[in-house]
Amino acid sequence: MIKLANRLKSARPSPTLALNAKAKALAAKGADVVSFAAGEPDFDTPTNIKDAIKGALDSGFTKYTATGGIPELKAAIVDKLKAENKLEYSPEQVLVSVGAKHSLYNIFQALLSPGDEVIIFSPYWVSYPDMVRLADGEPVIVETSAHNNWAPDPSQLRKALTPRTRAVILNSPSNPTGGVYSKETLLAIAEAVRGHDCLLVSDDIYERLLYVDGGFQNIANVAPDLASRTVVVNGFSKAYAMTGLRLGYAAGPKELIAGMQMVQDQSTSNPTSVVQKGAVAGLKGPQEPLFAMVKEYAKRRIVMADGLSKIAGVKCPRPDGAFYCFADVGELIGKSYKDQTITGSLKLSELLLEDFLLAAVPGEPFGADGYLRFSFATSQAIIEKGLARLAEFASKVS
Ligand SMILES: Cc1ncc(COP(=O)(O)O)c(C=O)c1O
């Protein structure tokens, strides 16, 4: 028997990837599965990006590049952050990685020592606590609630901050809730952390997917005095429909980026050479394909959220951002379906997939049992079809 590292005992595999795999396996066997599980755009990658990748391949751009990204891409990222986010960085403050997930992983590997704490607001993206644990850190969960539009409560945050707090993760728009932090919320968070020497990790991966007025802003925008201890994480997966191409980046304090680069030097080295060329084309080329995608998500969001709220036992206000409806299914929990008690969101998700071929992600691994996450990164016709299945299920619950 191979004895695995102790650190693996505290982490668990991604439940969203597991559900996705189960739904795909059923579909591969010919089952008519409706999946709301995937956190990825159903749109194709924009043509100019694909052409740039093909061109790079044809011209033989297939060798190692600098670990942290080609200078052309770093420059394009610096320009983007300045023009769109009003944040100034030098190229040494940017590290390009194999997806935003990799950027986050590098951050915690570079930052944490055993026992260091990282504050995570729940419901949270499933990978945060496990990435922290894999770096020997301790996730400290601070709950937020739907009643408050998922905004963190500054007094709860203050209580959770300790001398061992090394970072606070902010994710707005949020996966799974679709919640967007207002300027007031960001200011309140800034006020709470000001006296603590900790890093702010701003995961801005869904910044483009906003359905409310006012534009995107993160903590470094509203509290410029904290910009020097904020690391911004972003990537190409969601905005440019490039999930499988794996490209993300981090921009932040020089020492942190240098530490992350060391981790990356000794693990993956550079992200795929030709994909970096595609990312340059994405950032510098026409942004219309993005706007078209966002316009379509905005329509689907209404169909999904309003449709969910019409189903008995389900409540879901329209989310402000991202492409997820995080629906309150608390009324269904504890009830029965075909002599089986719906003990929680995991059981509910299992019943929906097995009996109704409907994949929705349970809230439990996001830290919110009583909820299901429905991705609307799928066509309106599929959304309608899935909602009909959920309604049928709900009608059979007693
Ligand atoms: C909140 C959040 N951050 C980061 C990521 C990672 O994105 P990627 O590694 O594809 O760039 C995801 C993907 O689902 C996410 O939902």
PDBQT file of the ligand as one rigid body, heavy atoms in Angstrom, charges set to zero:
ROOT
HETATM    1  C1  LIG A 401     -14.398  31.868  -8.130  1.00  0.00    +0.000 C 
HETATM    2  C2  LIG A 401     -13.500  31.180  -9.087  1.00  0.00    +0.000 A 
HETATM    3  N1  LIG A 401     -12.198  31.480  -9.059  1.00  0.00    +0.000 NA
HETATM    4  C3  LIG A 401     -11.331  30.886  -9.892  1.00  0.00    +0.000 A 
HETATM    5  C4  LIG A 401     -11.758  29.932 -10.804  1.00  0.00    +0.000 A 
HETATM    6  C5  LIG A 401     -10.713  29.269 -11.666  1.00  0.00    +0.000 C 
HETATM    7  O1  LIG A 401     -10.797  29.562 -13.008  1.00  0.00    +0.000 OA
HETATM    8  P1  LIG A 401      -9.705  29.050 -14.038  1.00  0.00    +0.000 P 
HETATM    9  O2  LIG A 401      -8.704  28.231 -13.312  1.00  0.00    +0.000 OA
HETATM   10  O3  LIG A 401     -10.433  28.248 -15.058  1.00  0.00    +0.000 OA
HETATM   11  O4  LIG A 401      -9.087  30.292 -14.609  1.00  0.00    +0.000 OA
HETATM   12  C6  LIG A 401     -13.106  29.580 -10.853  1.00  0.00    +0.000 A 
HETATM   13  C7  LIG A 401     -13.574  28.531 -11.780  1.00  0.00    +0.000 C 
HETATM   14  O5  LIG A 401     -14.620  27.960 -11.658  1.00  0.00    +0.000 OA
HETATM   15  C8  LIG A 401     -14.008  30.237  -9.983  1.00  0.00    +0.000 A 
HETATM   16  O6  LIG A 401     -15.314  29.954 -10.003  1.00  0.00    +0.000 OA
ENDROOT
TORSDOF 0
